[in-house]
Amino acid sequence: MAIKKSQIEKWIAAQKKHRLSDTHVQMARELGLNPDKLGKIDNHKQEMWKAPLPEFIEEIFYNTSLIL
């Protein structure tokens, strides 16, 4: 499946905004996350119960890969 240029640009912007590594972006893309909605699951240090976004992506990525 080809990825449109606009979608790649959205991922680049989300990577800079949320300070994600290339690996975290790849994991998020494989999980099917929407780059426009990463802000909703990002911890803004206001909700102490939330994990930081990179840790959250890793956790759900590895937990779903164990199921498959």
C-alpha positions as CSV (number, residue, x, y, z in Angstrom):
1,M,0.0,0.0,0.0
2,A,1.5,3.3,-1.0
3,I,1.7,6.1,1.5
4,K,0.7,9.6,0.3
5,K,3.1,12.4,0.7
6,S,0.7,14.3,3.0
7,Q,0.5,11.3,5.3
8,I,4.3,11.2,5.6
9,E,4.4,14.9,6.3
10,K,1.9,14.4,9.1
11,W,4.1,11.8,10.6
12,I,7.2,14.0,10.4
13,A,5.3,16.8,12.1
14,A,4.0,14.5,14.8
15,Q,7.5,13.1,15.4
16,K,8.9,16.6,16.0
17,K,6.0,17.7,18.1
18,H,5.9,14.7,20.4
19,R,9.7,14.1,20.3
20,L,9.4,10.5,19.0
21,S,12.3,8.5,17.5
22,D,12.1,6.9,14.1
23,T,11.5,3.6,15.8
24,H,8.5,4.9,17.7
25,V,7.0,6.4,14.6
26,Q,7.4,3.1,12.8
27,M,5.8,1.2,15.7
28,A,2.9,3.7,15.7
29,R,2.4,3.4,12.0
30,E,2.3,-0.4,12.2
31,L,-0.2,-0.2,15.0
32,G,-2.4,2.0,12.8
33,L,-2.3,5.1,15.0
34,N,-3.4,8.4,13.6
35,P,-0.7,11.1,13.7
36,D,-3.3,13.8,14.2
37,K,-4.6,12.2,17.4
38,L,-1.4,11.4,19.2
39,G,-1.8,14.5,21.3
40,K,-4.8,12.9,23.0
41,I,-2.8,10.0,24.3
42,D,0.3,12.0,25.0
43,N,1.1,12.8,28.7
44,H,1.4,16.5,29.2
45,K,2.7,16.0,32.7
46,Q,-0.7,16.9,34.0
47,E,-2.0,13.3,34.3
48,M,0.4,11.4,36.4
49,W,-1.3,8.0,35.7
50,K,-0.5,8.2,31.9
51,A,2.7,6.8,30.6
52,P,4.9,9.0,28.3
53,L,3.9,8.6,24.7
54,P,7.1,6.7,23.6
55,E,6.6,4.2,26.5
56,F,2.9,3.8,25.7
57,I,3.6,3.1,22.0
58,E,6.3,0.5,23.0
59,E,4.0,-1.2,25.5
60,I,1.0,-1.6,23.1
61,F,3.3,-2.6,20.3
62,Y,5.0,-5.4,22.2
63,N,1.8,-6.5,23.9
64,T,0.0,-6.9,20.5
65,S,3.0,-8.7,19.0
66,L,2.9,-11.2,21.8
67,I,-0.8,-12.0,21.0
68,L,-0.1,-12.5,17.3
